[in-house]
Amino acid sequence: MRETDADSMFLEADDLLSDNKIVEGRDLLLEMLSEYPDYGKAHNHLGWIYHYKMVNYIKAEKHYRLSIKYSRGFYAGYTNYSYFLIDKGAYKEMITFGEKALKIDGVDKGLIYNQMAKAYELRADYMDAYRLYKKAKINSLRGNYIEEINASLQRLQGKMNFFERMKIIFK
């Protein structure tokens, strides 16, 4: 096979996934990787399949990590892995991963800051969460994503106010 054959197989698998033919898409990606084990985009798609469609976190993590390893500049691998880490409850790992991901050209910095902020929020570190939600907002351009960040800031403010009131009550 030539490299363009791998690209064609990848696009075919992507079309299958778009048509909700998950098993067929997965099988084609696995076949492709048997010939091209370092095709990072295919690993990203497999990570997504195992994460969202088959809910197999062990396989999802394996393929997301391979996607990042083999396609360092492919931003979707970073995006999907950051969502995976939050879903998995690996908040400390998300923060560490985010710090490294922010140094990669092409990575959606607004999204990474947002995921890091979620990790801090879920660890009840509200000041760091607030700081990173603000950075996420500054680094985002999509209006609907900024609305999501604003909702996160509002939710976080509510949590901060609630816990401040609890301190006063239980003094």
TAHU-V953945 format. One record per helix or strand of 3 or more residues. SS is the DSSP state (A for helix, B for strand). FROM is the first residue (numbers start at 1). LEN is the number of residues. If there is no record, write none. Layout:
ss=SS from=FROM len=LEN
ss=SS from=FROM len=LEN
This chain:
ss=A from=3 len=16
ss=A from=22 len=14
ss=A from=40 len=14
ss=A from=57 len=14
ss=A from=75 len=14
ss=A from=91 len=11
ss=A from=109 len=14
ss=A from=126 len=13
ss=A from=143 len=27
